[in-house]
Amino acid sequence: MRLIFVIAVLMGTAVFGGEQGDLRIKAIPGPLRWKNSPTSSEARENALTIGAGPSTDWYISPVDGKASANAPVLLFQPTEEFVLTAKVTVEFQTKWDAGTLMVYINDSTWAKFALEMSVYQQPTIVTVVTRGVSDDCNSASVAGNSVWLRIAKIGPAIGFYASPDGGSWKMVRAFTFGPAPDMRAGFSSQSPAGKGGKATFSEITYSARKIKDIFTGE
């Protein structure tokens, strides 16, 4: 078993732990599976809390190519077009602690949409799109430790949207990975520079629909 696991990691193949049905979120259809185990987790109706251990992250540095792919992620298989929304609340302790929504293809092709503590000690909306190396972009700062985040997939395009109240949305980023039939979506917590972190995703909604306007996320 260890040999199979090592070969899979070296080949860049996704290895998912846990059994189907480990956690259930009412709004999410089908099974959820962990990629990397959390230090703690709890699902309640349409809410989820994920604890991450120390030095956990998803990032491939554009400076030196150093890769981290050890933060816990709870993933599911979405439809070809979908909208995933959650209120993200982070128990900030140190820089880069974050709660994220993610889209994942493999360990070198993925994107995360985060509420993260910046190096300037401000909760900040951050996007990271990775195609062999990570493109890291800090957007607006947030008052407090909560914000609503949304991912929408429209054909091959993916939109990231943020809202202060869960009602009015603004586009933060739009991009594409091209055709990606094995794409997964989900939730993650990270603590790259800290001793551990915790993020809660509440008011989770998911719908298999195409949004009308890529700029508004509606």
Secondary structure, 3 states (H helix, E strand, C coil): CHHHHHHHHHCCCCCCECCCCCCCCCCCCCCCEEECCCCEEEEECCEEEEEECCCECEEECCCCCCEEECCCEEEECCCCCEEEEEEEEECCCCCCCEEEEEEEEECCEEEEEEEEECCCCCEEEEEEEEECCEEEEEEEECCCCEEEEEEEEECCEEEEEEECCCCCCEEEEEEECCCCCCCEEEEEEEECCCCCEEEEEEEEEEECCCCCCCCCCC
